[in-house]
Amino acid sequence: MLNARQRLDSQTVRADKARISLAILTSGSLPPQAGLQPRLTDGVDLDFAGPVDINQGEQAGMLAEIAASNPELRKLEAELARARERIAQERGAILPSAQLRWTQSQDPDVRSTQAGISISLPLFDRRSGPIEEAVAEASRLRIVLESRQAELVQEARLAVQALKLASRRVAALDTGVVRQAGAALSIAETAYQFGERGLLEVLDAQRVLRTAQTELLQARYELQLAAIELDRLRGRYASQFLSSGR
C-alpha cells in the first residue's frame, strides 16, 4: 500500500506539471483548475475483439497521408517555395525595367503637370551574389525537406509496428492471461472456503491477477500512445486548427 501511495503521489505531481504546461501553451487562457475530458476511444478502440491488422496497402496510404498532411513537412514545403520565388525575383532584377512617372502641382495661379519615363539597364550589376545565395538556400531547404520526409516515414513505420505489437499484447492479456488469472483466483477462493487450500494460495492468486491487470493497463497505454503518435505524424488535427485560425 505504501508503494501504491507513492505511485499515486508521483502521478499527481505529473498531472499538475502537465496542467501547468497546458496553461503555458494556451497563454494562460485556461482556468487554474481546468481539466480534460478523456476520450481514449477517439484514436483506437480499446474494447476491440482482436489485434489491429494494418496491411501493406493501408500502411502505404498512411505514408502518403503523412507526406501530404504533416504540418512540419507543409511548413518546409512553404519555405522551399518561398526560396524558389526569391530566385525568380533575383533573376528578374537583372532584366531591363521601365518606370512611368506622373506628377501634378497646383499653385494659386499656375497648375503644372509633368510626365516622364525612366528605363533601367543593369549592364554591370548582374546580381550574381544574391542569385547564388538564393539558389544555395533553396538547395539547403530541399535537402532538409527530403531528409525530414525520410525520417517521418521511418517514424511512421515504427509507430505502425508499435501499434501492432501493443494491440497483440492487449488481446493476449485481455482474452488470455487476465481471464485465466481471474479463474484461478475464483478456484482458489472456493477451495479455501471448503478448506482445501490455504490463505497463502489465495493471496498468491490475487497477486498474480493484479500483476496481469497492471500489465494489461500498461499495454492499453502503449496501444493508445502508438495511435496518438500516428495521429501526430498524419497531422490529424492540424487542419482543424488552421481552419479555426488558432
C-alpha positions in Angstrom: 0.0 0.0 0.0 2.9 2.3 0.6 4.2 1.6 -2.9 0.7 2.4 -4.3 0.5 5.7 -2.4 3.9 6.7 -3.6 2.9 5.9 -7.2 -0.3 7.9 -6.7 1.6 10.9 -5.4 4.1 10.7 -8.3 1.3 10.6 -10.9 -0.5 13.5 -9.2 2.7 15.6 -9.5 3.0 14.6 -13.2 -0.7 15.7 -13.7 -0.1 19.1 -12.1 3.0 19.6 -14.3 1.0 18.7 -17.4 -1.7 21.1 -16.4 0.9 23.9 -16.0 2.4 23.1 -19.4 -1.0 23.2 -21.0 -1.8 26.6 -19.4 1.5 27.9 -20.8 0.7 26.6 -24.3 -2.7 28.3 -24.2 -1.2 31.6 -23.0 -2.9 31.4 -19.6 -6.5 31.3 -21.1 -7.4 28.2 -19.1 -8.8 28.4 -15.5 -6.4 27.4 -12.7 -8.2 24.1 -12.1 -9.0 23.3 -15.7 -9.0 19.6 -16.7 -9.6 17.5 -19.7 -12.4 15.1 -20.5 -10.6 11.9 -21.6 -11.7 10.2 -24.8 -9.4 7.2 -25.0 -11.5 5.6 -27.7 -11.0 8.5 -30.0 -7.8 7.2 -31.5 -8.3 3.4 -31.3 -11.0 1.2 -29.9 -9.7 -0.2 -26.6 -12.5 -2.7 -26.3 -11.6 -4.4 -29.6 -12.1 -8.1 -30.3 -8.6 -8.7 -31.7 -5.3 -7.3 -32.7 -5.0 -4.3 -35.1 -4.3 -5.5 -38.6 -2.7 -3.0 -40.9 -1.9 -4.4 -44.4 0.6 -3.0 -46.8 -2.0 -1.0 -48.7 -3.2 0.8 -45.6 0.4 1.4 -44.5 1.2 2.9 -47.9 -1.9 5.1 -47.5 -0.7 6.3 -44.1 2.7 7.2 -45.5 1.1 9.1 -48.4 -1.1 10.9 -45.9 1.9 11.9 -43.8 3.6 13.3 -46.9 0.5 15.3 -47.7 -0.7 16.4 -44.3 2.2 16.5 -41.9 2.4 20.2 -40.6 6.2 20.1 -40.4 6.5 19.0 -44.0 4.0 21.5 -45.1 6.0 24.3 -43.4 9.2 23.1 -45.1 7.5 23.0 -48.4 6.2 26.5 -48.0 9.7 27.7 -47.1 11.1 25.9 -50.2 8.5 27.6 -52.4 9.4 31.0 -51.0 13.1 30.4 -51.6 12.3 29.5 -55.2 10.2 32.6 -55.6 13.2 34.6 -54.3 15.4 33.0 -57.0 12.9 34.1 -59.7 12.8 37.6 -58.1 16.6 38.0 -58.1 16.9 36.8 -61.7 14.2 39.1 -62.8 16.0 42.0 -61.2 18.8 41.9 -63.9 16.3 42.4 -66.7 15.6 45.9 -68.1 12.8 47.7 -66.4 10.8 50.9 -67.1 9.1 53.3 -64.7 6.4 55.8 -65.6 6.2 58.9 -63.5 3.3 61.4 -63.3 3.4 64.5 -61.1 1.0 67.3 -60.8 1.3 70.5 -58.7 -1.2 73.3 -58.1 -0.1 76.8 -57.3 -2.5 79.7 -56.7 -2.1 80.9 -60.3 -0.4 78.1 -62.1 -1.2 74.4 -62.5 1.6 72.2 -63.8 1.7 68.6 -64.9 4.8 66.6 -65.6 5.1 63.1 -67.1 8.2 61.1 -67.7 9.6 57.6 -68.2 12.8 56.1 -67.0 14.4 53.0 -68.2 16.9 50.9 -66.1 19.5 48.9 -67.9 21.6 46.8 -65.4 24.7 46.4 -67.6 27.2 45.8 -64.8 25.2 44.7 -61.8 24.2 41.1 -62.7 23.3 40.3 -59.1 25.3 37.1 -59.1 25.8 37.2 -55.4 22.1 37.4 -54.3 21.2 34.8 -57.0 23.7 32.3 -55.8 22.7 32.9 -52.2 19.0 32.3 -53.1 20.0 29.1 -55.0 22.0 27.8 -52.1 19.2 28.5 -49.6 16.7 26.7 -51.9 19.1 23.7 -52.2 19.5 23.6 -48.4 15.8 23.6 -47.8 15.3 20.9 -50.4 17.8 18.7 -48.6 16.2 19.4 -45.2 12.8 18.6 -46.7 13.9 15.3 -48.2 15.7 14.3 -45.1 12.8 15.1 -42.9 10.4 13.1 -45.2 12.7 10.1 -44.8 12.7 10.5 -41.0 9.0 10.8 -40.8 8.4 7.7 -43.0 10.7 5.7 -40.6 8.9 7.1 -37.6 5.6 6.1 -39.1 6.8 2.6 -39.8 8.0 2.3 -36.2 4.7 3.7 -34.9 2.7 1.2 -37.0 4.9 -1.7 -35.7 4.4 -0.5 -32.1 0.6 -0.3 -32.7 0.6 -3.9 -34.0 2.7 -5.2 -31.1 0.7 -3.3 -28.4 -2.7 -4.5 -29.9 -1.5 -8.1 -29.9 -0.3 -7.8 -26.3 -3.6 -6.3 -25.2 -5.5 -9.1 -27.0 -3.3 -11.7 -25.4 -3.6 -10.3 -21.9 -7.3 -9.4 -22.1 -8.5 -12.7 -23.6 -5.9 -15.0 -22.0 -3.8 -14.1 -19.1 -6.2 -11.9 -17.2 -9.1 -14.3 -17.6 -7.0 -17.2 -16.6 -5.7 -15.4 -13.5 -9.3 -14.4 -12.6 -10.5 -18.0 -13.0 -7.5 -19.3 -10.9 -8.4 -16.8 -8.2 -12.1 -17.9 -8.1 -11.0 -21.6 -7.8 -8.5 -20.7 -5.0 -11.2 -18.8 -3.1 -13.7 -21.6 -3.5 -11.1 -24.2 -2.4 -10.2 -22.0 0.6 -13.8 -21.8 1.7 -14.0 -25.6 1.6 -10.7 -25.9 3.5 -8.8 -27.5 0.6 -6.3 -24.6 0.2 -4.6 -22.2 2.5 -4.8 -18.4 2.7 -1.3 -18.0 1.1 -2.5 -19.7 -2.1 -5.4 -17.2 -2.3 -3.2 -14.3 -1.7 -0.8 -15.5 -4.3 -3.6 -15.9 -6.8 -4.7 -12.3 -6.0 -1.1 -11.1 -6.6 -1.0 -12.9 -10.0 -4.3 -11.3 -11.0 -3.2 -7.8 -10.0 0.0 -8.2 -11.9 -1.8 -9.3 -15.0 -4.3 -6.4 -14.7 -1.4 -4.0 -14.3 0.3 -5.4 -17.4 -3.0 -5.1 -19.3 -3.3 -1.4 -18.3 0.3 -0.8 -19.4 -0.4 -2.5 -22.8 -3.5 -0.4 -23.3 -1.5 2.7 -22.6 1.2 1.7 -25.1 -1.6 1.0 -27.6 -3.1 4.4 -27.2 0.3 6.1 -27.3 1.1 4.4 -30.6 -2.2 5.6 -32.0 -1.6 9.1 -30.8 1.8 9.1 -32.5 0.3 8.1 -35.8 -2.3 10.9 -35.5 0.5 13.3 -34.8 2.5 12.2 -37.8 -0.5 12.3 -40.1 -1.5 15.8 -38.9 -4.9 14.6 -37.9 -6.0 17.7 -36.1 -3.8 20.3 -37.9 -6.5 21.2 -40.4 -8.9 21.9 -37.7 -6.6 24.4 -36.0 -5.7 26.0 -39.4 -9.4 26.4 -40.3 -10.3 27.9 -36.9 -7.3 30.3 -37.0 -5.8 29.0 -33.8 
